[in-house]
Amino acid sequence: MTKLKVRTPADLISAVPYLIGFHPENSLVVAAVKGSHLAFVARIDLPEPGVPELEARAPILHLATLVAEQQPEGITLIGYGRPARVTPSLLDLSSALTKAGLRIVDEFRVADGRYWSFLCTKASCCPEEGTPCDPPDSVLAAEATYAGAVALPSRSDLEAQLAPVTGDQREGMNEAQTRALDRLVKLIPSEDDVARPSAEPEPIGPLLSGRRMSRCKPEVLRAGRVAVREAERRYRSGGRLTNDEVAWLGLLLVATDVRDYAWVRMGTDDWQVAFWSDVVRRVEPEYVAPPASLLAFIAWRTGRSALASIAVDRALEADRDYALAHMINAALFSAIPPSAVDGWPTPIGGWESLSGETSPGEGGVQSRCTSNGTADDSAEVKELGAPGAAGVEGAGTPGAAAVQKDSAPGSGEEEAGARSTIELKRPGRRGVAKGKAGGRPGVRDAGRSKRPPFPHHRA
């Protein structure tokens, strides 16, 4: 594990992009310390110009509420952008956190390669023209990159990594989808055993549910389990599924029991993130809800809340009532830490045996996956590690594991020798390491989606 020492505000500012996975723009970031660890880093979008005051303050106050609930021992606020957009939001957040009894270590604005402190007035350390940020090739950036952390240029670049394939790749997937649907028809014949012309495909919903799939048929579950296991073997060894294999897996995942079989097999390895990201990009967009929800779950578990947020958006764009996507959205919204599912999965009941193996039983898998807390419809929270916030995402892409801190960085007035240590794991099994408090420190980033969790939805 690589340890990165953070001694100055410039070091902390350099570390933020590697913690959330991209370089923030027009954003408000909270770095909170609890004990000797950085408990979490949270990010929200700054309100758009011209937004009514009450609407602009709602996500900021929601973020303040969620941060206060975690009771960190020290907080540093960082606003990214022009003064007119950063200052009002940062001061509102600072005021709310101060009223909640939290200690603000320092407050910064970052723009054009410089940063300014709102609290330090000493020209010797915080000049009026700002203090230069560390260059992109700083020692800390190099060490973070060596440790496997990634800082993409912007959140849009992260979104592009889950965008549907286009051009020849999409045409190839369309052809594979037709073949997969014909294959599924042979697996699940209609009641009158009349085959459909491939030129007029039946919608996948009626094919896998209703009169022909009121219960998940053993044939579908057996085929789904084989497809999931083969995909896992392929990506674990550095391979990739063919178009036909992706299309076939995408259809089978529409069956809830097949999806649950894949769900309970999930760990926190990087190859699993690569696997589900690839499927999300290539599968037919109308069938993306199951794999996107699975990707959101593993991204949330591994401290990649920005990725989780984007995956949830992809799922709900395809099916606005998809239950698993709403469940993960609620976890992000309500700032439930991934430690809530430590030890996943711990199945209890509801299993059946097919071909001599245990598998998820009908109706999905029950597990000791706790989901404490309900979502508030007043704002959106996307979170990655511990607390989230109004549309907060965190621990972006492969990268941040944990941050241990000897003291919180301030505006140059820290005690002599005060420093922070960011621990980043090398490429491989990259998760979010546990802090002393027992939770998983992480980073949260407010996504652009405005979807609150829906109170009613289907499986």
C-alpha positions in Angstrom: 0.0 0.0 0.0 1.4 3.4 -1.0 1.2 6.2 1.6 1.0 9.8 0.4 1.9 12.5 2.9 -0.3 15.6 2.8 1.4 18.5 4.6 -0.1 21.6 3.1 -3.4 22.8 1.6 -1.8 22.4 -1.8 -1.2 18.8 -1.1 -4.9 18.3 -0.1 -6.1 20.1 -3.2 -3.8 17.9 -5.4 -5.2 14.8 -3.7 -8.9 15.6 -4.2 -9.1 14.7 -7.9 -7.6 11.3 -7.2 -10.1 10.7 -4.4 -13.2 11.5 -6.4 -11.8 10.2 -9.7 -11.9 13.4 -11.7 -10.9 17.1 -11.6 -13.8 19.0 -10.1 -15.3 22.0 -11.8 -18.0 24.4 -10.4 -18.1 22.2 -7.4 -18.2 22.3 -3.6 -16.0 19.7 -1.8 -16.0 18.7 1.9 -13.0 16.8 3.3 -13.9 15.6 6.8 -11.5 14.1 9.4 -12.5 11.7 12.2 -9.8 10.5 14.5 -6.6 9.9 12.6 -8.4 9.2 9.3 -10.0 11.2 6.6 -13.6 10.0 7.1 -14.9 11.0 3.7 -14.7 13.5 0.9 -18.0 14.8 -0.6 -18.7 16.8 -3.7 -21.8 18.6 -4.9 -22.4 20.7 -8.0 -22.6 24.4 -7.4 -26.0 25.9 -8.1 -26.5 27.1 -11.6 -26.6 30.9 -12.1 -30.1 32.4 -11.8 -31.5 29.5 -9.7 -33.9 30.8 -7.0 -32.2 31.1 -3.6 -34.3 28.5 -1.8 -33.6 26.0 -4.6 -29.9 26.8 -4.6 -29.6 26.4 -0.9 -31.5 23.1 -0.6 -28.7 20.7 -1.7 -26.2 22.7 0.4 -28.3 22.4 3.5 -28.9 18.7 2.8 -25.1 18.2 2.5 -24.6 20.0 5.8 -27.1 17.8 7.5 -25.5 14.6 6.3 -22.0 15.8 7.2 -23.1 16.8 10.6 -24.7 13.4 11.2 -21.2 11.9 10.9 -19.8 14.1 13.6 -16.3 14.6 12.0 -13.7 16.2 14.2 -12.5 18.7 11.5 -13.7 19.8 8.1 -12.0 21.6 5.2 -14.2 23.1 2.5 -13.0 23.6 -1.1 -15.0 25.5 -3.7 -14.0 25.2 -7.4 -14.9 28.0 -9.8 -15.4 31.7 -10.0 -16.0 33.8 -6.9 -19.6 34.7 -7.8 -20.6 31.1 -7.8 -18.3 29.6 -5.1 -18.5 32.2 -2.4 -22.3 32.2 -1.6 -22.5 28.4 -1.5 -19.4 27.9 0.4 -20.4 30.5 3.1 -23.9 29.0 3.3 -22.3 25.5 3.9 -19.8 26.9 6.4 -22.5 28.7 8.3 -24.7 25.6 8.5 -21.8 23.4 9.6 -20.7 25.9 12.2 -24.2 26.1 13.7 -24.1 22.3 13.9 -21.1 22.6 16.2 -18.5 21.3 13.7 -15.0 22.7 13.5 -14.0 24.2 10.2 -10.3 23.9 9.7 -10.1 26.0 6.6 -12.1 27.1 3.5 -10.6 27.5 0.1 -11.6 28.6 -3.4 -9.7 27.0 -6.3 -9.6 28.4 -9.9 -7.1 28.7 -12.7 -4.3 26.8 -11.0 -4.5 28.9 -7.8 -6.2 28.8 -4.4 -7.4 31.3 -1.9 -8.2 30.9 1.8 -11.4 32.4 3.2 -10.0 32.2 6.7 -6.4 33.1 6.5 -5.6 36.8 6.2 -1.8 36.6 6.4 -0.3 37.9 3.1 2.8 35.9 3.8 1.1 32.5 3.3 -2.2 33.5 1.6 -1.5 36.4 -0.8 -4.3 38.4 -2.5 -3.4 37.0 -5.9 -3.7 33.5 -4.6 -1.3 30.6 -4.0 -0.2 28.4 -6.9 -1.6 24.9 -6.8 0.9 22.1 -7.3 1.6 21.2 -10.9 -0.1 18.2 -12.5 3.2 16.3 -12.4 3.8 16.9 -8.7 5.3 14.2 -6.5 1.9 13.5 -4.8 0.2 13.2 -8.2 2.9 10.8 -9.4 2.7 8.7 -6.3 -1.1 8.6 -6.6 -0.9 7.5 -10.2 1.7 4.8 -9.3 -0.7 3.6 -6.6 -3.4 3.1 -9.3 -5.5 6.2 -8.7 -7.1 7.9 -11.6 -8.0 11.5 -12.0 -10.0 12.1 -15.2 -10.2 15.6 -16.7 -13.9 16.0 -15.7 -17.0 14.2 -14.7 -18.1 14.1 -18.3 -15.1 11.9 -19.1 -16.3 9.5 -16.4 -19.8 9.5 -17.9 -18.3 8.8 -21.3 -16.9 5.5 -19.9 -20.4 4.2 -19.5 -21.9 5.7 -22.7 -23.6 3.2 -25.1 -21.4 2.0 -27.9 -22.1 3.5 -31.3 -21.3 3.0 -35.0 -20.0 -0.4 -36.1 -20.0 -1.6 -32.5 -23.7 -0.8 -32.0 -24.5 -2.4 -35.4 -22.7 -5.5 -34.3 -24.5 -5.6 -31.0 -27.9 -5.2 -32.8 -27.2 -8.2 -34.9 -26.1 -10.2 -31.8 -29.3 -9.1 -30.0 -31.4 -10.6 -32.8 -29.6 -13.9 -32.5 -29.8 -13.9 -28.7 -33.6 -13.3 -28.8 -34.1 -16.1 -31.3 -32.1 -18.3 -28.9 -34.2 -17.3 -26.0 -37.4 -18.1 -27.9 -36.1 -21.7 -28.3 -35.3 -21.8 -24.6 -38.8 -20.5 -23.6 -41.3 -21.6 -26.2 -44.6 -19.9 -26.3 -47.7 -21.6 -25.0 -48.8 -22.6 -28.5 -45.2 -23.4 -29.5 -45.5 -21.1 -32.4 -42.2 -19.5 -33.2 -42.0 -15.8 -33.8 -40.5 -14.4 -37.0 -37.1 -12.9 -36.0 -38.0 -9.8 -38.0 -40.8 -9.1 -35.5 -39.2 -9.7 -32.1 -41.5 -9.9 -29.1 -40.8 -7.4 -26.3 -38.4 -8.9 -23.7 -40.8 -8.1 -20.8 -43.6 -10.3 -21.8 -41.1 -13.0 -22.9 -39.5 -13.2 -19.4 -42.6 -12.5 -17.3 -46.3 -12.7 -17.3 -48.0 -15.7 -18.7 -44.7 -17.3 -19.9 -42.5 -16.3 -17.0 -44.7 -15.9 -13.9 -41.9 -17.8 -12.3 -38.2 -17.9 -13.3 -38.0 -21.2 -15.2 -35.2 -23.6 -14.4 -34.0 -23.4 -18.0 -33.5 -19.7 -17.8 -31.8 -19.8 -14.4 -29.5 -22.6 -15.5 -28.5 -20.8 -18.7 -28.1 -17.5 -16.7 -25.8 -19.1 -14.2 -23.6 -20.6 -16.9 -23.4 -17.2 -18.7 -22.5 -15.4 -15.5 -19.8 -17.8 -14.5 -18.3 -17.9 -17.9 -18.2 -14.0 -18.0 -16.6 -13.9 -14.6 -13.9 -16.4 -15.7 -13.3 -14.4 -18.9 -12.8 -11.0 -17.2 -10.9 -12.4 -14.3 -8.3 -13.7 -16.7 -8.2 -10.4 -18.7 -10.5 -11.5 -21.5 -13.7 -10.0 -22.9 -17.1 -11.3 -23.9 -18.0 -11.5 -27.6 -21.0 -9.5 -28.9 -23.2 -12.7 -28.8 -22.2 -13.4 -25.3 -23.0 -9.9 -24.1 -26.4 -9.9 -25.9 -27.2 -13.4 -24.4 -26.2 -12.3 -20.9 -28.1 -9.1 -21.2 -31.4 -10.9 -22.0 -30.9 -13.5 -19.2 -30.3 -10.8 -16.6 -33.8 -9.5 -17.2 -34.9 -12.5 -15.2 -34.7 -11.3 -11.6 -33.3 -14.6 -10.3 -30.4 -14.6 -12.8 -29.6 -11.0 -11.9 -29.7 -12.0 -8.2 -27.4 -14.9 -8.9 -24.8 -12.4 -10.3 -25.5 -10.0 -7.5 -24.6 -12.3 -4.6 -21.4 -13.4 -6.4 -20.1 -9.8 -6.4 -16.9 -8.9 -4.6 -14.8 -5.8 -4.9 -12.2 -6.7 -7.5 -11.3 -4.3 -10.3 -12.0 -6.9 -13.0 -15.6 -7.0 -11.8 -15.9 -3.3 -12.3 -14.4 -3.7 -15.8 -16.8 -6.6 -16.5 -20.0 -4.8 -15.7 -18.9 -1.5 -17.2 -18.2 -3.3 -20.5 -21.6 -5.0 -20.4 -23.4 -1.7 -19.6 -21.8 0.0 -22.6 -22.5 -2.8 -25.1 -25.8 -4.3 -24.1 -29.0 -3.0 -25.8 -29.9 0.2 -24.0 -33.5 -1.0 -23.3 -32.0 -3.9 -21.3 -29.3 -2.0 -19.5 -31.2 -1.6 -16.1 -30.0 -5.0 -14.6 -26.3 -4.8 -15.5 -26.2 -1.0 -14.7 -27.7 -1.6 -11.3 -25.2 -4.4 -10.6 -22.4 -2.0 -11.6 -23.8 0.7 -9.4 -23.8 -1.7 -6.4 -20.1 -2.8 -6.9 -19.1 0.8 -7.6 -20.7 2.0 -4.3 -19.1 -0.9 -2.4 -15.6 0.0 -3.7 -15.8 3.7 -3.1 -16.6 4.9 -6.6 -19.7 6.9 -5.9 -19.4 9.0 -9.1 -19.4 5.8 -11.1 -22.3 4.4 -9.0 -24.3 7.6 -9.6 -23.8 7.5 -13.4 -24.7 3.8 -13.4 -27.9 4.4 -11.5 -28.8 7.1 -14.0 -28.2 4.7 -16.9 -30.4 2.1 -15.2 -33.3 4.5 -14.5 -33.2 6.0 -18.0 -33.9 2.5 -19.3 -36.5 1.6 -16.6 -37.6 4.3 -14.2 -39.3 1.8 -11.9 -36.3 -0.6 -11.6 -36.2 -1.6 -7.9 -32.5 -2.4 -7.5 -31.5 0.9 -9.1 -33.8 2.7 -6.7 -32.4 0.8 -3.7 -28.9 1.8 -4.6 -30.0 5.4 -5.3 -31.6 5.5 -1.9 -28.3 4.2 -0.3 -26.4 6.9 -2.1 -29.0 9.6 -1.3 -29.2 8.6 2.4 -25.4 8.4 2.8 -25.4 4.7 3.8 -21.8 3.6 4.0 -20.6 0.5 2.1 -19.7 -1.0 5.5 -23.4 -1.7 5.9 -22.9 -4.7 3.6 -19.5 -5.8 4.9 -19.3 -9.6 4.4 -21.6 -9.5 1.4 -23.2 -11.9 0.7 -24.6 -13.7 3.8 -27.6 -15.6 2.3 -30.4 -16.7 4.5 -33.0 -19.0 3.0 -34.6 -18.9 -0.4 -32.1 -21.2 -2.2 -32.7 -24.0 -4.6 -30.5 -26.5 -6.2 -30.1 -26.8 -10.0 -27.6 -29.2 -11.5 -26.2 -30.0 -8.1 -25.4 -26.3 -7.2 -27.0 -23.9 -4.9 -28.4 -20.8 -6.5 -30.7 -17.9 -5.7 -34.2 -19.1 -5.1 -37.3 -17.6 -6.6 -38.2 -14.2 -5.5 -34.6 -13.0 -5.3 -32.0 -13.5 -2.6 -32.4 -12.5 1.0 -29.3 -11.5 2.7 -28.1 -9.7 5.8 -27.6 -6.6 3.7 -28.8 -3.8 6.0 -30.2 -0.6 4.6 -30.6 1.6 7.6 -32.3 4.9 7.0 -34.8 6.2 4.5 -34.3 8.7 1.8 -35.4 12.3 1.9 -37.1 13.5 -1.3 -35.9 17.0 -0.8 -32.5 16.5 -2.5 -30.4 14.0 -4.3 -27.4 12.3 -2.8 -24.9 10.1 -4.6 -22.3 8.7 -2.3 -19.5 6.4 -2.4 -18.0 5.8 0.9 -19.3 6.9 4.2 -21.7 9.9 4.4 -23.1 11.3 1.3 -24.8 14.5 0.6 -27.3 16.3 -1.5 -26.3 14.7 -4.8 -23.0 13.7 -3.4 -20.7 11.3 -5.1 -17.3 10.2 -4.0 -14.2 8.1 -4.4 -14.6 8.2 -8.1 -12.8 5.7 -10.3 -10.1 3.2 -9.4 -8.1 5.0 -6.9 -8.7 6.2 -3.4 -8.5 3.6 -0.8 -8.2 5.5 2.5 -6.7 8.6 3.9 -5.1 8.6 7.3 -4.5 12.0 8.8 -2.3 13.1 11.7 -4.0 16.4 11.6 -6.2 18.3 9.2 -4.5 20.6 6.7 -5.3 24.2 7.2 -4.2 27.4 5.6 -0.6 27.2 6.6 -1.2 27.6 10.3 -1.0 23.9 11.2 1.3 22.7 14.0 4.9 22.0 13.0 5.2 18.5 11.5 1.5 18.1 11.0 0.7 15.9 8.0 -1.8 13.6 6.5 -1.2 10.2 5.0 -3.3 9.0 2.1 -3.1 5.3 1.6 -3.7 4.1 -1.9 -3.6 0.5 -3.0 -1.7 -0.6 -6.1 -3.8 -2.0 -9.0 -5.6 -5.2 -8.1 -8.2 -5.4 -5.4 -8.9 -1.8 -4.8 -11.5 -1.1 -2.2 -12.0 1.6 0.4 -10.0 0.7 3.5 -11.7 0.8 6.9 -11.0 3.7 9.2 -10.6 3.5 12.9 -14.3 4.2 13.4 -15.1 1.0 11.7 -16.8 2.5 8.7 -15.4 2.7 5.2 -13.9 6.2 4.5 -14.8 7.3 1.0 -15.7 10.0 -1.3 -19.0 11.2 -2.4 -19.9 13.2 -5.4 -23.2 14.8 -6.2 -24.4 13.6 -9.6 -26.3 15.7 -12.0 -29.4 13.5 -11.8 -32.2 15.1 -9.9 -33.9 11.8 -9.1 -34.9 11.2 -5.5 -35.5 7.6 -4.5 -39.1 6.5 -5.5 -41.1 5.2 -2.6 -42.8 2.6 -4.8 -41.2 0.5 -7.5 -41.1 -3.0 -8.9 -38.4 -5.6 -8.7 
